[in-house]
Amino acid sequence: MKILFVAFPHSIHTARWIMQVTDQGWDVHLYPSDQWPLHEKLQGKVNFHKPTLRLSFLRRALMRLLMHWPTHRGSGHLRRMIHRLEKREITDLGDLIQHIQPDMVHSLEIQHAGYLTHAAKRKLGAKFPTWLVTNWGSDVYLFGQLEEHREQVKAVLRDCDYYACECERDIAIAQGLGFSGKVLTVLPAGGGFDLDDLLQYRTPGKVSERKVIILKGYQHWAGRAMVGLRAIEMCAEEIKAGGYRVLVPLANPDMRIAAEVVANATGLQFEYPIHGPYEGALERFGSARIHIGLSISDGISQSFLESMVLGAFPIQSGTACADEWITDGETGFVVPPNDPHIVADALRKALADDALVDEAAAKNWQTCQERLAYPIVKAQAVALYERVYSETQQPA
């Protein structure tokens, strides 16, 4: 079997997904959907087809320049250059497909890999192989609704043969946007977890004895960390009385300023772990009683899954498919992303009820063993490709 992946080459999600199939004796290729180098985990594991020119890097640099171009004069030339680079990317991918003749092309993510692959498919027409598309994060849940992206997302979904996603929620959305092909197994886009290895990062003892609260610090087009910060402010007395540390990883400068204002008003102390080795993030989850993650749109949040594995009680926005993994009020709280009062109520309950967080940790661990363990997800991923291959091969 020969598979060509089109994906972000440096993404840990790309690496973890593809690594599940590199030991099958298949011929695995990767064409990059951006300018970054190949992830170290994939070095020597895949045939990486790096363009001779950093086309996507040049194109995006010109697009940024065009956005800030001060006058109309000269902007037309920039647009023509961008268009030529786009055509070159499409031609490169099309030429590669014709050269290696893969049994299938799999786009991991829609807005970059999906759009690029769709353009190559239009160029090659009937000569294009079977096409799989995997939805990442907000590809259909949010961007499928936005005017700037809707028609492109619909075109990808209309023309692909197979669709995969990590949320059951997204299947109906994709079909509503025009997908009429075959749906593949719903699996985490980043693959499974080595649960035995992750156990080393869990602090010994009961989760209820832990004295750390983590607030995911993303505050941007999707992240709503400010709402979580307001909820923490509303629970300041309970947090101080319990002697809890509040960690805010991934906080941008605006978020830090807001947290400093809250600290001055309440006496709470916030810590901002630097973005370092992945093991450091796992150690934080393994020492936390509660993890709060809020966004207006996401797929299965990686930090949400990590909190489940490592015992932290999850308070997660319902926009990230949390309800497909936890039972609201029993193994976590599913909350709206924009209501600090509901988030604060959930936080108070998780701070006050030791039995709740301890029982949730045990039940979430069981869920992870059943649905997230690496051997289980890997076997399903392998079976996914075997199914597509068997369904699409022409008789000799």
Secondary structure, 3 states (H helix, E strand, C coil): CEEEEEECCCCHHHHHHHHCCCCCCCEEEEEECCCCCCCHHHCCCCEECCCCCCHHHHHHHHHHHHHCCCCCCCHHHHHHHHHHHHHHHHHHHHHHHHHHCCCEEEEECHHHHHHHHHHHHHHHHHHCCEEEEECCCCCCCCHHHCHHHHHHHHHHHHHCCEEECCCCHHHHHHHHCCCCCEECCCCCCCCCECHHHHHHHCCCCCHHHCCEEEECCCECCCEEHHHHHHHHHHCHHHHHHHCCEEECCCCCHHHHHHHHHHHHHHCCCEECCCCCCHHHHHHHHHCCCEEEECECCCCCCHHHHHHHHHCCEEEEEHHHCHHHCCCECCCEEEECCCCHHHHHHHHHHHHHCHHHHHHHHHHHHHHHHHHCEHHHHHHHHHHHHHHHHHHHCCCC
